[in-house]
Amino acid sequence: MTVERETLARRSPITMYAPAHVRTPRAELRIILEDIRATPEDHTLRRILADWLDDQENAEDSARAELIRLQCTQAEFPRRIPRLMRREEMLLAEWHWEWLGPLSDLAQPWQFDRGRLQLAISSHAFQTPHFADLWNSEAFAWSDCLTLTNATPGTIGHVATMKAMSGLRELVVQDGRVGNNGLAQLANSPYLHELRVLRLPMAGIGGRASGTLRMPKLETLDLSQNYLRDTDLANLLEAGLPAVRHLHLGYNNLSDGAMALLALSPAGSCLETLTLVGNRRLGDVGLGWLATLPLKTLDVSQAIPTEAGVQALGMMGHLEELALDRCELGDERFKQFALAGGAKKLHTLRAGRALLGDESLIALLHGSRPWKTIRLPYNHIGPRGIQAFAESPCMGSLQELNLSGNRLDDSCAQMLARSPFLSRLQLLDVSENPLTAAGLAVLVRRFGSNIVAR
């Protein structure tokens, strides 16, 4: 926060004449909320907001200030603190009507996240009496994330023209009929250009989608489960999407050509997360283009790459998390990936139903990667692979291991239980394996309640 804004935030108290759902937003409050939207993880700004609320010298603002401090403290600890949780529940029970008014009934559900409001509202709410007054009130100005359910084209058009939406950080449309026209309305809205997150899954977008997103600060874009083709992605990339770091395009109709467009665009150089699950036209050439991007997280589940494709994946030097579920790799192709020599930062791998056996698990031990999570459910892994795995120092940092639906018997349970390298394991899933009660007992003695064995 700038010096000028901090000074403004601590001006003399404002007398309260009405609860938040009736009064218009205070100018000082809007300024502080805008700073928080720009840097949502900065708790210093939120505590400055709490101090400003206390300075207003009224019970409603003081209670909200206490909530903000409680939730910030909770967020800074790895586990919830029961005493703070109880006080938080008391504050919400006592003050939610003053803070929200009718919004508490229209929004299902609603919650506060370190003071900012997250709402899920049906399109029917736009037809309620006094709708405009409520949306333009200070109660809604606290909103950080709005989820619209059952949205109609008319609702989308209405949202795009509402000045009250200008304070949102995230907009989500679920089970809504957005379509190409709705996307164009949202993209050209003068009130949504400050959005950081836009999620439009299953929204009927694609085929003839055109126009660009006028959202220069957008960081996360989710267009999964639509009808996007390569030309649609090209139209989106024309906007530059300069700030997008997380792009979700699962279950569309994208091919290798789309990956080339992405890799050659300015937006590609900023990407950290890319989800492409279910794009079955994605092949080796597309994976080769993806290997040129600085991705940290990649999901190409349900692709069926050959040796060249998996080698490209194995050389992605920035990659930290990779999903290969249902890729039908088999041992030989998976070994090409594991032994490629790159992806040295990889710590999370998902490869369920990928036709992997013992040779794949053994190959995974190559390279001394800093493993945290390995999920290999419904493959063909048995005693030989488990023996090598349990004896590998590479697993010293492993926190989660999913081997459900494999071929683990009681000898595998003994090997895992005796391993000196699994001391950090917090979750071990061995459900749907041919383990007897005796084998499970061995694992429970070693790993206690961290075992899943349905």
C-alpha positions as CSV (number, residue, x, y, z in Angstrom):
1,M,0.0,0.0,0.0
2,T,1.3,3.5,-0.9
3,V,1.9,6.1,1.8
4,E,-1.0,8.2,0.4
5,R,-3.4,5.2,0.6
6,E,-2.3,4.3,4.1
7,T,-2.8,7.8,5.2
8,L,-6.3,7.9,3.6
9,A,-7.1,4.6,5.3
10,R,-6.5,6.1,8.7
11,R,-8.6,9.2,8.3
12,S,-11.0,10.2,11.0
13,P,-13.8,7.6,11.8
14,I,-17.0,7.5,9.7
15,T,-20.2,7.5,11.6
16,M,-22.3,4.5,10.9
17,Y,-25.9,5.2,9.9
18,A,-26.9,1.8,8.5
19,P,-25.6,-1.8,8.2
20,A,-23.4,-2.8,5.3
21,H,-26.2,-4.3,3.2
22,V,-28.0,-0.9,3.2
23,R,-25.3,1.7,2.9
24,T,-23.1,2.5,-0.1
25,P,-19.4,1.5,0.0
26,R,-17.1,3.9,1.8
27,A,-14.4,5.4,-0.5
28,E,-11.6,4.6,2.0
29,L,-12.7,1.0,2.2
30,R,-12.8,0.6,-1.6
31,I,-9.2,1.7,-1.8
32,I,-7.9,-0.7,0.7
33,L,-9.9,-3.6,-0.8
34,E,-8.4,-2.8,-4.2
35,D,-4.9,-3.1,-2.7
36,I,-5.8,-6.4,-1.2
37,R,-7.1,-7.7,-4.5
38,A,-3.8,-6.8,-6.1
39,T,-1.8,-8.7,-3.5
40,P,-4.2,-11.2,-1.9
41,E,-1.5,-13.1,0.1
42,D,-0.2,-10.0,1.9
43,H,-1.6,-10.3,5.4
44,T,-0.1,-7.0,6.3
45,L,-2.6,-5.2,4.1
46,R,-5.5,-7.1,5.7
47,R,-4.3,-6.2,9.1
48,I,-4.1,-2.5,8.1
49,L,-7.7,-2.9,7.0
50,A,-8.6,-4.4,10.4
51,D,-6.9,-1.4,12.1
52,W,-8.9,1.0,9.9
53,L,-12.2,-0.8,10.8
54,D,-11.3,-0.5,14.5
55,D,-10.8,3.2,14.0
56,Q,-14.4,3.6,12.9
57,E,-15.5,3.1,16.5
58,N,-18.6,1.0,15.9
59,A,-19.4,-2.6,16.9
60,E,-20.1,-3.9,13.4
61,D,-16.7,-2.8,12.0
62,S,-14.8,-3.9,15.2
63,A,-16.3,-7.4,14.9
64,R,-15.3,-7.6,11.3
65,A,-11.8,-6.5,12.2
66,E,-11.6,-9.3,14.8
67,L,-12.7,-11.8,12.1
68,I,-10.0,-10.6,9.7
69,R,-7.3,-11.0,12.3
70,L,-8.6,-14.4,13.4
71,Q,-8.7,-15.7,9.8
72,C,-5.3,-14.4,9.0
73,T,-3.8,-16.1,12.0
74,Q,-5.5,-19.3,11.1
75,A,-4.1,-19.1,7.6
76,E,-0.6,-18.8,8.9
77,F,-0.7,-22.0,10.8
78,P,-0.6,-25.5,9.2
79,R,-3.5,-26.7,11.3
80,R,-6.7,-25.1,12.5
81,I,-6.7,-23.8,16.0
82,P,-10.0,-24.9,17.8
83,R,-10.1,-21.8,20.1
84,L,-9.9,-19.5,17.1
85,M,-12.4,-21.6,15.2
86,R,-15.0,-21.3,17.9
87,R,-14.6,-17.5,18.1
88,E,-14.9,-17.3,14.4
89,E,-18.2,-19.2,14.4
90,M,-19.5,-16.9,17.2
91,L,-18.7,-13.8,15.2
92,L,-20.3,-15.1,12.0
93,A,-23.4,-16.2,13.9
94,E,-23.8,-12.8,15.6
95,W,-22.9,-10.5,12.8
96,H,-23.6,-12.2,9.4
97,W,-26.9,-10.4,8.9
98,E,-25.4,-6.9,9.5
99,W,-22.6,-7.8,7.2
100,L,-24.6,-9.5,4.4
101,G,-28.3,-8.8,4.9
102,P,-30.4,-10.6,2.2
103,L,-27.2,-11.7,0.6
104,S,-26.9,-14.4,3.3
105,D,-30.1,-15.9,2.0
106,L,-29.5,-15.4,-1.7
107,A,-26.0,-16.8,-1.6
108,Q,-25.7,-20.6,-1.1
109,P,-23.1,-21.0,0.1
110,W,-21.2,-18.0,1.3
111,Q,-18.0,-17.7,3.4
112,F,-15.4,-15.2,4.4
113,D,-11.7,-15.7,3.6
114,R,-9.5,-13.5,5.7
115,G,-12.3,-10.9,5.6
116,R,-13.1,-11.0,1.8
117,L,-16.4,-12.5,0.8
118,Q,-16.9,-15.6,-1.5
119,L,-20.4,-16.0,-2.8
120,A,-22.3,-18.6,-4.9
121,I,-25.5,-17.2,-6.4
122,S,-28.1,-18.6,-8.7
123,S,-29.2,-16.6,-11.7
124,H,-32.7,-16.4,-10.1
125,A,-31.2,-14.0,-7.5
126,F,-31.1,-11.3,-10.2
127,Q,-34.8,-11.3,-10.3
128,T,-35.3,-10.5,-6.6
129,P,-36.8,-7.2,-5.4
130,H,-34.4,-4.4,-4.6
131,F,-31.7,-6.4,-6.5
132,A,-29.8,-3.4,-7.7
133,D,-29.7,-1.8,-4.2
134,L,-28.2,-4.9,-2.7
135,W,-25.6,-5.4,-5.4
136,N,-24.5,-1.8,-5.1
137,S,-24.2,-1.9,-1.3
138,E,-21.1,-2.2,0.8
139,A,-22.1,-5.8,1.7
140,F,-21.3,-6.8,-1.9
141,A,-18.3,-4.6,-2.2
142,W,-16.5,-7.0,0.2
143,S,-16.8,-9.8,-2.5
144,D,-13.7,-11.4,-3.7
145,C,-15.1,-14.3,-5.6
146,L,-18.5,-14.7,-7.3
147,T,-19.8,-18.0,-8.5
148,L,-22.8,-17.9,-10.8
149,T,-24.9,-21.1,-11.0
150,N,-27.5,-21.9,-13.7
151,A,-26.6,-18.7,-15.5
152,T,-28.6,-17.9,-18.6
153,P,-27.4,-15.7,-21.6
154,G,-29.4,-12.9,-20.1
155,T,-27.7,-13.2,-16.7
156,I,-24.3,-13.2,-18.4
157,G,-25.2,-10.0,-20.2
158,H,-26.5,-8.4,-17.1
159,V,-23.3,-9.2,-15.1
160,A,-21.1,-7.8,-17.9
161,T,-22.9,-4.4,-17.5
162,M,-22.9,-4.2,-13.7
163,K,-20.5,-1.7,-12.2
164,A,-20.7,-3.6,-8.9
165,M,-18.6,-6.4,-10.5
166,S,-15.6,-4.1,-10.8
167,G,-14.3,-5.1,-7.3
168,L,-14.2,-8.9,-8.0
169,R,-11.0,-10.8,-8.1
170,E,-12.5,-14.1,-9.4
171,L,-15.6,-14.9,-11.5
172,V,-16.8,-18.5,-11.9
173,V,-19.8,-19.6,-14.0
174,Q,-21.0,-23.1,-13.2
175,D,-23.7,-25.0,-15.1
176,G,-24.3,-21.9,-17.2
177,R,-25.1,-21.3,-20.9
178,V,-22.4,-18.8,-21.7
179,G,-21.6,-19.6,-25.3
180,N,-19.5,-17.5,-27.7
181,N,-21.7,-14.5,-27.3
182,G,-21.5,-14.6,-23.5
183,L,-17.7,-14.9,-23.7
184,A,-17.6,-11.8,-25.9
185,Q,-19.8,-9.9,-23.5
186,L,-17.6,-10.8,-20.5
187,A,-14.4,-10.1,-22.5
188,N,-15.6,-6.6,-23.5
189,S,-17.1,-5.6,-20.1
190,P,-15.6,-2.4,-18.8
191,Y,-16.1,-3.7,-15.3
192,L,-14.3,-7.0,-15.5
193,H,-11.0,-5.9,-16.8
194,E,-9.4,-6.1,-13.4
195,L,-10.3,-9.8,-12.9
196,R,-7.4,-12.1,-11.9
197,V,-9.3,-15.4,-12.2
198,L,-12.0,-16.4,-14.8
199,R,-13.5,-19.9,-14.8
200,L,-16.0,-20.9,-17.5
201,P,-16.1,-24.8,-17.5
202,M,-18.8,-26.5,-19.5
203,A,-20.0,-23.2,-20.8
204,G,-20.7,-24.1,-24.5
205,I,-17.8,-22.0,-25.8
206,G,-16.0,-22.9,-29.1
207,G,-16.5,-23.7,-32.7
208,R,-16.7,-20.1,-33.7
209,A,-15.4,-18.3,-30.7
210,S,-13.8,-15.0,-31.7
211,G,-12.7,-11.8,-30.1
212,T,-10.1,-11.2,-27.4
213,L,-10.2,-11.1,-23.6
214,R,-9.7,-7.5,-22.5
215,M,-8.4,-8.6,-19.1
216,P,-4.8,-7.7,-18.9
217,K,-4.4,-8.7,-15.3
218,L,-5.9,-12.2,-15.7
219,E,-3.7,-14.8,-14.0
220,T,-5.9,-17.9,-14.2
221,L,-8.2,-18.9,-17.1
222,D,-10.3,-22.1,-17.1
223,L,-12.1,-23.0,-20.3
224,S,-12.1,-26.8,-19.7
225,Q,-14.9,-29.0,-21.0
226,N,-15.9,-26.7,-23.9
227,Y,-15.6,-27.1,-27.7
228,L,-12.4,-25.2,-28.3
229,R,-10.5,-25.9,-31.5
230,D,-7.1,-24.7,-32.6
231,T,-8.6,-21.6,-34.3
232,D,-10.4,-20.7,-31.1
233,L,-7.2,-20.8,-29.0
234,A,-5.5,-18.7,-31.7
235,N,-8.2,-16.0,-31.3
236,L,-7.8,-16.0,-27.5
237,L,-4.0,-15.7,-27.8
238,E,-4.4,-12.6,-30.0
239,A,-5.1,-10.7,-26.8
240,G,-1.7,-11.6,-25.6
241,L,-3.0,-12.8,-22.2
242,P,0.1,-11.1,-20.7
243,A,-0.4,-12.1,-17.1
244,V,-2.0,-15.6,-17.4
245,R,0.1,-18.2,-15.5
246,H,-2.5,-20.9,-15.1
247,L,-4.4,-22.1,-18.2
248,H,-6.9,-25.0,-18.0
249,L,-8.0,-26.4,-21.4
250,G,-9.0,-29.9,-20.5
251,Y,-11.6,-31.8,-22.5
252,N,-11.6,-29.7,-25.6
253,N,-10.7,-30.5,-29.2
254,L,-7.1,-29.1,-29.4
255,S,-4.4,-30.7,-31.5
256,D,-0.6,-30.4,-31.9
257,G,-1.1,-27.2,-33.9
258,A,-2.7,-25.5,-30.9
259,M,0.4,-26.4,-28.8
260,A,2.6,-24.8,-31.5
261,L,0.5,-21.6,-31.4
262,L,0.8,-21.5,-27.6
263,A,4.5,-22.1,-27.5
264,L,5.2,-19.4,-30.1
265,S,2.9,-16.8,-28.5
266,P,4.1,-14.3,-25.8
267,A,1.6,-15.9,-23.4
268,G,3.5,-19.2,-23.5
269,S,6.6,-17.8,-21.9
270,C,4.6,-16.8,-18.8
271,L,2.7,-20.1,-18.2
272,E,3.3,-22.1,-15.1
273,T,0.3,-24.4,-15.1
274,L,-1.3,-26.1,-18.2
275,T,-4.1,-28.6,-18.1
276,L,-4.8,-30.6,-21.3
277,V,-6.5,-33.7,-20.0
278,G,-8.8,-35.3,-22.5
279,N,-7.5,-33.6,-25.6
280,R,-7.1,-36.8,-27.6
281,R,-5.7,-35.2,-30.7
282,L,-2.6,-34.2,-28.7
283,G,0.4,-36.2,-29.9
284,D,4.2,-36.3,-29.9
285,V,4.6,-33.1,-31.9
286,G,2.5,-31.2,-29.5
287,L,4.3,-32.6,-26.5
288,G,7.6,-31.5,-28.1
289,W,6.3,-27.9,-28.3
290,L,5.2,-28.1,-24.7
291,A,8.7,-29.1,-23.7
292,T,9.9,-25.6,-24.8
293,L,7.6,-23.9,-22.2
294,P,8.7,-23.0,-18.6
295,L,5.8,-25.1,-17.2
296,K,5.8,-26.2,-13.5
297,T,2.6,-28.2,-13.7
298,L,1.3,-30.1,-16.7
299,D,-1.6,-32.5,-17.1
300,V,-1.7,-34.4,-20.4
301,S,-3.8,-37.3,-19.1
302,Q,-5.4,-39.5,-21.8
303,A,-2.9,-38.6,-24.4
304,I,-1.2,-41.6,-26.0
305,P,2.4,-40.5,-26.8
306,T,5.1,-42.7,-28.4
307,E,8.7,-42.8,-27.2
308,A,9.5,-39.3,-28.7
309,G,6.6,-37.7,-26.8
310,V,7.6,-39.2,-23.4
311,Q,11.2,-38.3,-24.0
312,A,10.2,-34.7,-24.6
313,L,8.2,-34.7,-21.3
314,G,11.2,-36.2,-19.5
315,M,13.4,-33.2,-20.6
316,M,11.2,-30.5,-19.2
317,G,13.6,-28.8,-16.8
318,H,11.1,-26.6,-14.9
319,L,8.5,-29.3,-14.4
320,E,7.4,-30.0,-10.8
321,E,4.1,-31.7,-11.2
322,L,3.0,-34.1,-14.0
323,A,-0.2,-36.0,-14.7
324,L,-0.2,-39.0,-17.1
325,D,-3.4,-40.8,-16.1
326,R,-4.8,-43.2,-18.6
327,C,-1.9,-42.6,-21.1
328,E,-1.4,-46.3,-21.7
329,L,2.3,-45.9,-21.6
330,G,3.5,-49.3,-20.6
331,D,6.9,-50.0,-19.1
332,E,9.0,-49.4,-22.2
333,R,7.6,-45.9,-22.9
334,F,7.5,-44.9,-19.2
335,K,11.2,-45.9,-18.9
336,Q,12.0,-43.5,-21.7
337,F,10.4,-40.7,-19.7
338,A,12.0,-41.7,-16.3
339,L,15.4,-42.1,-17.8
340,A,15.5,-39.1,-20.0
341,G,17.7,-37.2,-17.6
342,G,15.6,-34.0,-17.4
343,A,12.7,-33.0,-15.2
344,K,15.0,-33.0,-12.2
345,K,12.6,-30.8,-10.2
346,L,9.7,-33.2,-10.6
347,H,8.2,-34.0,-7.2
348,T,4.6,-35.0,-8.0
349,L,3.5,-37.7,-10.5
350,R,0.1,-39.1,-11.3
351,A,0.0,-42.0,-13.7
352,G,-3.1,-44.1,-12.9
353,R,-4.3,-46.8,-15.3
354,A,-1.2,-46.3,-17.4
355,L,-0.2,-50.0,-17.9
356,L,2.8,-49.6,-15.6
357,G,4.6,-52.6,-14.0
358,D,7.6,-53.2,-11.8
359,E,10.1,-51.9,-14.4
360,S,8.3,-48.5,-14.4
361,L,8.6,-48.2,-10.7
362,I,12.2,-49.2,-10.7
363,A,12.9,-46.6,-13.5
364,L,11.3,-43.9,-11.4
365,L,14.0,-44.3,-8.8
366,H,16.6,-43.0,-11.3
367,G,17.7,-39.4,-11.0
368,S,17.3,-38.6,-7.3
369,R,14.2,-36.4,-7.8
370,P,12.7,-34.7,-4.7
371,W,9.6,-36.8,-4.5
372,K,6.6,-35.6,-2.5
373,T,3.6,-37.3,-4.1
374,I,3.5,-40.5,-6.3
375,R,0.1,-41.7,-7.4
376,L,0.1,-44.9,-9.5
377,P,-3.3,-46.5,-8.9
378,Y,-4.6,-49.4,-11.0
379,N,-1.4,-50.5,-12.6
380,H,0.5,-53.8,-12.4
381,I,3.1,-53.2,-9.7
382,G,4.1,-56.1,-7.5
383,P,6.8,-57.4,-5.2
384,R,9.8,-56.8,-7.4
385,G,9.1,-53.1,-7.9
386,I,8.1,-52.6,-4.3
387,Q,11.4,-54.1,-3.1
388,A,13.5,-51.7,-5.2
389,F,11.2,-48.8,-4.1
390,A,11.4,-49.6,-0.4
391,E,15.2,-49.8,-0.6
392,S,15.7,-46.5,-2.4
393,P,17.0,-43.4,-0.5
394,C,15.2,-41.3,-3.2
395,M,12.0,-41.7,-1.3
396,G,13.2,-40.0,1.8
397,S,11.0,-36.9,1.2
398,L,7.9,-38.8,0.0
399,Q,4.7,-37.7,1.7
400,E,2.0,-39.4,-0.3
401,L,2.0,-42.8,-2.1
402,N,-1.1,-44.2,-3.9
403,L,-0.7,-47.8,-5.0
404,S,-4.3,-48.8,-4.9
405,G,-5.5,-51.4,-7.3
406,N,-2.1,-53.0,-8.0
407,R,-0.6,-56.4,-7.1
408,L,0.7,-55.8,-3.6
409,D,0.7,-58.9,-1.4
410,D,1.8,-59.4,2.2
411,S,5.5,-59.5,1.2
412,C,5.1,-56.0,-0.2
413,A,3.6,-54.9,3.1
414,Q,6.6,-56.2,4.9
415,M,9.0,-54.4,2.6
416,L,7.2,-51.1,2.9
417,A,7.0,-51.4,6.7
418,R,10.7,-52.1,7.0
419,S,11.8,-49.3,4.7
420,P,14.0,-46.7,6.6
421,F,13.2,-44.1,3.9
422,L,9.5,-43.6,4.3
423,S,9.5,-41.8,7.6
424,R,7.8,-38.7,6.2
425,L,5.0,-40.6,4.6
426,Q,1.6,-39.0,5.6
427,L,-0.7,-41.0,3.3
428,L,-0.3,-44.6,2.0
429,D,-3.2,-45.9,-0.1
430,V,-3.1,-49.7,-0.6
431,S,-6.8,-50.3,-1.1
432,E,-7.9,-53.0,-3.6
433,N,-4.7,-55.0,-3.4
434,P,-4.5,-58.8,-2.5
435,L,-3.4,-58.0,1.1
436,T,-4.6,-60.1,4.0
437,A,-5.5,-58.8,7.4
438,A,-2.0,-59.8,8.6
439,G,-0.4,-57.7,5.9
440,L,-2.5,-54.7,6.7
441,A,-1.7,-55.0,10.3
442,V,2.0,-54.8,9.5
443,L,1.4,-51.5,7.6
444,V,-0.8,-50.1,10.4
445,R,1.9,-50.8,13.0
446,R,4.4,-48.8,10.9
447,F,2.2,-46.0,9.4
448,G,-0.7,-45.9,11.8
449,S,-3.7,-43.8,10.7
450,N,-1.9,-42.7,7.5
451,I,-3.1,-46.0,5.9
452,V,-6.0,-46.1,3.4
453,A,-7.2,-49.7,2.9
454,R,-10.8,-49.8,1.8
